[in-house]
Amino acid sequence: MSTTVTDEQIQALAATAEPFTLVLLHWAPGRIVADADAIELEHQRRMVTLRADGVIAVLCPVASDTVAGVAIMTVPAEEASGLMAEDPCVRAGMMRCEVYPCHGFPGDALPL
């Protein structure tokens, strides 16, 4: 790290923080169920739809045997919990999710 950041820069950035919700999806021991591929496709369709509708700001599938994905949602944690409880993979016991309130900074984005 070669950039020097001042206390004032930290405070200025912190003042711009906006509320978001972090969703962590983990593969569950019950990942292998009848029709798992079809259920996972519906999960993917739902997540991409939530992204298209602006409910998910950042969607990151994870290539792992334990972590399935990460999403940053624009809705409060309680609403995100409700949405994820209805997820096809969560309902089928293929995934479990953790939901955390968090903050983000306007303008942050994944590099192209």
Contacts in CASP RR format, 6 or more apart in sequence:
PFRMAT RR
TARGET T0000
AUTHOR 0000-0000-0000
METHOD contacts of the structure
MODEL  1
MSTTVTDEQIQALAATAEPFTLVLLHWAPGRIVADADAIELEHQRRMVTL
RADGVIAVLCPVASDTVAGVAIMTVPAEEASGLMAEDPCVRAGMMRCEVY
PCHGFPGDALPL
13 105 0 8 1.000
16 105 0 8 1.000
16 106 0 8 1.000
17 103 0 8 1.000
17 104 0 8 1.000
17 105 0 8 1.000
18 103 0 8 1.000
18 104 0 8 1.000
18 105 0 8 1.000
18 106 0 8 1.000
19 76 0 8 1.000
19 101 0 8 1.000
19 102 0 8 1.000
19 103 0 8 1.000
20 57 0 8 1.000
20 72 0 8 1.000
20 73 0 8 1.000
20 74 0 8 1.000
20 101 0 8 1.000
20 102 0 8 1.000
20 103 0 8 1.000
20 104 0 8 1.000
21 72 0 8 1.000
21 73 0 8 1.000
21 74 0 8 1.000
21 75 0 8 1.000
21 76 0 8 1.000
21 77 0 8 1.000
21 79 0 8 1.000
21 80 0 8 1.000
21 99 0 8 1.000
21 100 0 8 1.000
21 101 0 8 1.000
21 102 0 8 1.000
22 70 0 8 1.000
22 71 0 8 1.000
22 72 0 8 1.000
22 73 0 8 1.000
22 99 0 8 1.000
22 100 0 8 1.000
22 101 0 8 1.000
22 102 0 8 1.000
23 70 0 8 1.000
23 71 0 8 1.000
23 72 0 8 1.000
23 73 0 8 1.000
23 80 0 8 1.000
23 84 0 8 1.000
23 97 0 8 1.000
23 98 0 8 1.000
23 99 0 8 1.000
23 100 0 8 1.000
24 67 0 8 1.000
24 69 0 8 1.000
24 70 0 8 1.000
24 97 0 8 1.000
24 98 0 8 1.000
24 99 0 8 1.000
24 100 0 8 1.000
25 67 0 8 1.000
25 68 0 8 1.000
25 69 0 8 1.000
25 70 0 8 1.000
25 71 0 8 1.000
25 84 0 8 1.000
25 89 0 8 1.000
25 95 0 8 1.000
25 96 0 8 1.000
25 97 0 8 1.000
26 66 0 8 1.000
26 67 0 8 1.000
26 68 0 8 1.000
26 95 0 8 1.000
26 96 0 8 1.000
26 97 0 8 1.000
26 98 0 8 1.000
27 64 0 8 1.000
27 65 0 8 1.000
27 66 0 8 1.000
27 67 0 8 1.000
27 68 0 8 1.000
27 94 0 8 1.000
27 95 0 8 1.000
28 93 0 8 1.000
28 94 0 8 1.000
28 95 0 8 1.000
28 96 0 8 1.000
30 93 0 8 1.000
30 94 0 8 1.000
31 93 0 8 1.000
31 94 0 8 1.000
31 95 0 8 1.000
33 39 0 8 1.000
33 92 0 8 1.000
33 93 0 8 1.000
33 94 0 8 1.000
36 92 0 8 1.000
36 94 0 8 1.000
39 88 0 8 1.000
39 89 0 8 1.000
39 92 0 8 1.000
39 94 0 8 1.000
40 88 0 8 1.000
40 89 0 8 1.000
40 94 0 8 1.000
42 88 0 8 1.000
43 87 0 8 1.000
43 88 0 8 1.000
43 89 0 8 1.000
43 94 0 8 1.000
43 95 0 8 1.000
46 87 0 8 1.000
46 88 0 8 1.000
47 56 0 8 1.000
47 59 0 8 1.000
47 71 0 8 1.000
47 87 0 8 1.000
48 59 0 8 1.000
50 56 0 8 1.000
50 71 0 8 1.000
50 73 0 8 1.000
50 83 0 8 1.000
51 59 0 8 1.000
54 74 0 8 1.000
55 73 0 8 1.000
55 74 0 8 1.000
55 75 0 8 1.000
55 83 0 8 1.000
56 71 0 8 1.000
56 72 0 8 1.000
56 73 0 8 1.000
56 74 0 8 1.000
57 72 0 8 1.000
57 73 0 8 1.000
57 74 0 8 1.000
58 70 0 8 1.000
58 71 0 8 1.000
58 72 0 8 1.000
58 110 0 8 1.000
59 71 0 8 1.000
60 69 0 8 1.000
60 70 0 8 1.000
60 71 0 8 1.000
61 68 0 8 1.000
61 69 0 8 1.000
62 68 0 8 1.000
62 69 0 8 1.000
62 70 0 8 1.000
68 89 0 8 1.000
68 95 0 8 1.000
72 102 0 8 1.000
72 104 0 8 1.000
73 80 0 8 1.000
73 83 0 8 1.000
75 83 0 8 1.000
76 101 0 8 1.000
77 99 0 8 1.000
77 100 0 8 1.000
77 101 0 8 1.000
80 99 0 8 1.000
81 99 0 8 1.000
84 90 0 8 1.000
84 97 0 8 1.000
84 99 0 8 1.000
85 91 0 8 1.000
87 95 0 8 1.000
87 97 0 8 1.000
89 95 0 8 1.000
90 96 0 8 1.000
90 97 0 8 1.000
END
